[in-house]
Amino acid sequence: MPAQKDNDAPFTSKKCPYCENYLAVDDKFCFSCNKKVGKLNETTGIADHTVAWISYIICFLAWAFLGFYIWWAFY
């Protein structure tokens, strides 16, 4: 069995992508900036950014309302 390299060792902590504070690997929120963080990126050791789905929904609704307003006002 080959010897394990140092870079193959599992991470014991992860960094917040927003404030770069160290967190436990299983933390879901940063205690410093109170933002939601994703799971650990195994190559960099930094937590992944989470997707802000509410922003996408609001953007879609705004475009839909603008389209409806243009249809209602000009057609």
Backbone as JSON Lines, residues from 0, in Angstrom:
{"i":0,"aa":"M","n":[0.84,-1.18,0.0],"ca":[0.0,0.0,0.0],"c":[0.89,1.24,0.0]}
{"i":1,"aa":"P","n":[0.65,2.2,-0.95],"ca":[1.51,3.39,-1.0],"c":[1.27,4.31,0.18]}
{"i":2,"aa":"A","n":[2.31,5.03,0.52],"ca":[2.2,5.99,1.64],"c":[1.31,7.16,1.23]}
{"i":3,"aa":"Q","n":[0.57,7.66,2.19],"ca":[-0.34,8.78,1.91],"c":[0.44,10.09,1.91]}
{"i":4,"aa":"K","n":[0.19,10.91,0.91],"ca":[0.87,12.2,0.81],"c":[0.22,13.2,1.74]}
{"i":5,"aa":"D","n":[0.94,14.26,2.06],"ca":[0.41,15.3,2.95],"c":[-0.79,16.02,2.35]}
{"i":6,"aa":"N","n":[-0.82,16.22,1.03],"ca":[-1.93,16.94,0.42],"c":[-3.19,16.09,0.28]}
{"i":7,"aa":"D","n":[-3.09,14.78,0.56],"ca":[-4.26,13.91,0.52],"c":[-4.98,13.84,1.87]}
{"i":8,"aa":"A","n":[-4.41,14.46,2.88],"ca":[-5.02,14.43,4.21],"c":[-6.32,15.24,4.2]}
{"i":9,"aa":"P","n":[-7.33,14.76,4.9],"ca":[-8.6,15.51,4.92],"c":[-8.45,16.82,5.69]}
{"i":10,"aa":"F","n":[-9.25,17.79,5.3],"ca":[-9.23,19.08,5.98],"c":[-9.94,18.97,7.33]}
{"i":11,"aa":"T","n":[-9.45,19.69,8.31],"ca":[-10.08,19.72,9.63],"c":[-10.89,20.99,9.82]}
{"i":12,"aa":"S","n":[-10.74,21.94,8.91],"ca":[-11.53,23.18,8.97],"c":[-11.7,23.71,7.55]}
{"i":13,"aa":"K","n":[-12.57,24.71,7.42],"ca":[-12.78,25.35,6.13],"c":[-12.83,26.86,6.35]}
{"i":14,"aa":"K","n":[-12.55,27.62,5.3],"ca":[-12.57,29.08,5.39],"c":[-13.88,29.61,4.83]}
{"i":15,"aa":"C","n":[-14.4,30.64,5.48],"ca":[-15.59,31.32,4.98],"c":[-15.21,32.07,3.71]}
{"i":16,"aa":"P","n":[-15.98,31.94,2.62],"ca":[-15.63,32.64,1.38],"c":[-15.88,34.14,1.45]}
{"i":17,"aa":"Y","n":[-16.59,34.61,2.46],"ca":[-16.92,36.03,2.57],"c":[-15.93,36.78,3.46]}
{"i":18,"aa":"C","n":[-15.67,36.25,4.66],"ca":[-14.8,36.97,5.61],"c":[-13.5,36.23,5.88]}
{"i":19,"aa":"E","n":[-13.3,35.06,5.29],"ca":[-12.09,34.25,5.41],"c":[-11.79,33.84,6.85]}
{"i":20,"aa":"N","n":[-12.83,33.63,7.63],"ca":[-12.68,33.14,8.99],"c":[-12.69,31.62,8.95]}
{"i":21,"aa":"Y","n":[-11.93,30.96,9.82],"ca":[-11.9,29.51,9.85],"c":[-13.12,28.96,10.58]}
{"i":22,"aa":"L","n":[-13.73,27.93,9.98],"ca":[-14.93,27.3,10.53],"c":[-14.71,25.8,10.63]}
{"i":23,"aa":"A","n":[-15.57,25.14,11.39],"ca":[-15.55,23.68,11.4],"c":[-16.08,23.17,10.06]}
{"i":24,"aa":"V","n":[-15.69,21.98,9.69],"ca":[-16.06,21.44,8.38],"c":[-17.57,21.28,8.24]}
{"i":25,"aa":"D","n":[-18.28,20.98,9.33],"ca":[-19.72,20.75,9.23],"c":[-20.57,21.98,9.52]}
{"i":26,"aa":"D","n":[-19.97,23.15,9.7],"ca":[-20.74,24.37,9.94],"c":[-21.51,24.79,8.7]}
{"i":27,"aa":"K","n":[-22.72,25.28,8.89],"ca":[-23.57,25.76,7.79],"c":[-23.59,27.28,7.72]}
{"i":28,"aa":"F","n":[-23.32,27.97,8.84],"ca":[-23.31,29.42,8.9],"c":[-22.0,29.89,9.5]}
{"i":29,"aa":"C","n":[-21.5,31.01,9.02],"ca":[-20.3,31.61,9.59],"c":[-20.7,32.39,10.85]}
{"i":30,"aa":"F","n":[-19.98,32.15,11.93],"ca":[-20.32,32.83,13.18],"c":[-19.84,34.28,13.18]}
{"i":31,"aa":"S","n":[-18.95,34.63,12.28],"ca":[-18.43,35.99,12.23],"c":[-19.3,36.92,11.38]}
{"i":32,"aa":"C","n":[-19.64,36.51,10.17],"ca":[-20.42,37.37,9.27],"c":[-21.88,36.93,9.15]}
{"i":33,"aa":"N","n":[-22.26,35.83,9.79],"ca":[-23.64,35.31,9.81],"c":[-24.19,35.0,8.42]}
{"i":34,"aa":"K","n":[-23.33,34.6,7.49],"ca":[-23.78,34.22,6.15],"c":[-23.73,32.7,6.02]}
{"i":35,"aa":"K","n":[-24.6,32.18,5.18],"ca":[-24.66,30.74,4.94],"c":[-23.5,30.34,4.05]}
{"i":36,"aa":"V","n":[-22.82,29.28,4.42],"ca":[-21.69,28.78,3.63],"c":[-22.01,27.37,3.17]}
{"i":37,"aa":"G","n":[-21.42,26.99,2.06],"ca":[-21.64,25.68,1.48],"c":[-20.67,24.66,2.03]}
{"i":38,"aa":"K","n":[-20.59,23.53,1.32],"ca":[-19.7,22.47,1.76],"c":[-18.26,22.79,1.39]}
{"i":39,"aa":"L","n":[-17.37,22.03,1.93],"ca":[-15.93,22.25,1.77],"c":[-15.49,21.9,0.36]}
{"i":40,"aa":"N","n":[-14.73,22.79,-0.27],"ca":[-14.09,22.51,-1.55],"c":[-12.81,21.75,-1.23]}
{"i":41,"aa":"E","n":[-12.7,20.51,-1.66],"ca":[-11.59,19.63,-1.27],"c":[-10.24,20.09,-1.82]}
{"i":42,"aa":"T","n":[-10.21,20.89,-2.86],"ca":[-8.94,21.31,-3.44],"c":[-8.39,22.58,-2.8]}
{"i":43,"aa":"T","n":[-9.27,23.49,-2.4],"ca":[-8.79,24.77,-1.87],"c":[-8.94,24.91,-0.37]}
{"i":44,"aa":"G","n":[-9.86,24.17,0.24],"ca":[-10.1,24.3,1.67],"c":[-11.04,25.43,2.03]}
{"i":45,"aa":"I","n":[-11.61,26.07,1.02],"ca":[-12.54,27.18,1.23],"c":[-13.95,26.67,1.0]}
{"i":46,"aa":"A","n":[-14.89,27.13,1.8],"ca":[-16.29,26.73,1.64],"c":[-16.84,27.3,0.34]}
{"i":47,"aa":"D","n":[-17.72,26.56,-0.3],"ca":[-18.36,27.01,-1.54],"c":[-19.41,28.07,-1.23]}
{"i":48,"aa":"H","n":[-19.61,28.97,-2.19],"ca":[-20.69,29.95,-2.07],"c":[-22.01,29.23,-2.27]}
{"i":49,"aa":"T","n":[-23.0,29.61,-1.51],"ca":[-24.33,29.04,-1.7],"c":[-25.07,29.84,-2.76]}
{"i":50,"aa":"V","n":[-26.05,29.2,-3.38],"ca":[-26.85,29.86,-4.42],"c":[-27.97,30.64,-3.75]}
{"i":51,"aa":"A","n":[-28.1,31.9,-4.1],"ca":[-29.15,32.75,-3.55],"c":[-30.38,32.63,-4.44]}
{"i":52,"aa":"W","n":[-31.17,31.59,-4.22],"ca":[-32.33,31.31,-5.07],"c":[-33.36,32.41,-4.99]}
{"i":53,"aa":"I","n":[-33.51,33.05,-3.85],"ca":[-34.51,34.12,-3.72],"c":[-34.18,35.27,-4.67]}
{"i":54,"aa":"S","n":[-32.91,35.53,-4.9],"ca":[-32.51,36.59,-5.84],"c":[-32.92,36.23,-7.27]}
{"i":55,"aa":"Y","n":[-32.75,34.97,-7.64],"ca":[-33.15,34.55,-8.98],"c":[-34.67,34.64,-9.15]}
{"i":56,"aa":"I","n":[-35.4,34.27,-8.13],"ca":[-36.86,34.32,-8.19],"c":[-37.35,35.77,-8.31]}
{"i":57,"aa":"I","n":[-36.78,36.66,-7.51],"ca":[-37.15,38.08,-7.57],"c":[-36.82,38.67,-8.93]}
{"i":58,"aa":"C","n":[-35.66,38.32,-9.49],"ca":[-35.27,38.82,-10.81],"c":[-36.24,38.32,-11.88]}
{"i":59,"aa":"F","n":[-36.61,37.05,-11.82],"ca":[-37.55,36.5,-12.79],"c":[-38.9,37.19,-12.69]}
{"i":60,"aa":"L","n":[-39.39,37.39,-11.47],"ca":[-40.68,38.05,-11.29],"c":[-40.64,39.51,-11.77]}
{"i":61,"aa":"A","n":[-39.53,40.19,-11.56],"ca":[-39.4,41.58,-12.03],"c":[-39.45,41.64,-13.55]}
{"i":62,"aa":"W","n":[-38.74,40.73,-14.23],"ca":[-38.77,40.7,-15.69],"c":[-40.16,40.33,-16.2]}
{"i":63,"aa":"A","n":[-40.82,39.4,-15.51],"ca":[-42.18,39.02,-15.93],"c":[-43.14,40.19,-15.75]}
{"i":64,"aa":"F","n":[-43.02,40.92,-14.66],"ca":[-43.88,42.09,-14.45],"c":[-43.6,43.16,-15.5]}
{"i":65,"aa":"L","n":[-42.33,43.39,-15.83],"ca":[-41.99,44.38,-16.86],"c":[-42.57,43.96,-18.21]}
{"i":66,"aa":"G","n":[-42.46,42.68,-18.55],"ca":[-43.05,42.2,-19.8],"c":[-44.56,42.37,-19.82]}
{"i":67,"aa":"F","n":[-45.21,42.04,-18.71],"ca":[-46.66,42.22,-18.63],"c":[-47.03,43.69,-18.74]}
{"i":68,"aa":"Y","n":[-46.28,44.57,-18.08],"ca":[-46.57,46.01,-18.15],"c":[-46.42,46.53,-19.57]}
{"i":69,"aa":"I","n":[-45.37,46.13,-20.26],"ca":[-45.17,46.57,-21.65],"c":[-46.31,46.05,-22.52]}
{"i":70,"aa":"W","n":[-46.71,44.79,-22.35],"ca":[-47.82,44.23,-23.11],"c":[-49.11,45.0,-22.8]}
{"i":71,"aa":"W","n":[-49.38,45.28,-21.55],"ca":[-50.6,45.96,-21.14],"c":[-50.62,47.42,-21.61]}
{"i":72,"aa":"A","n":[-49.5,48.11,-21.53],"ca":[-49.45,49.54,-21.85],"c":[-49.41,49.82,-23.35]}
{"i":73,"aa":"F","n":[-48.79,48.96,-24.12],"ca":[-48.55,49.32,-25.52],"c":[-49.28,48.44,-26.53]}
{"i":74,"aa":"Y","n":[-49.95,47.41,-26.1],"ca":[-50.64,46.54,-27.07],"c":[-52.09,46.5,-26.84]}
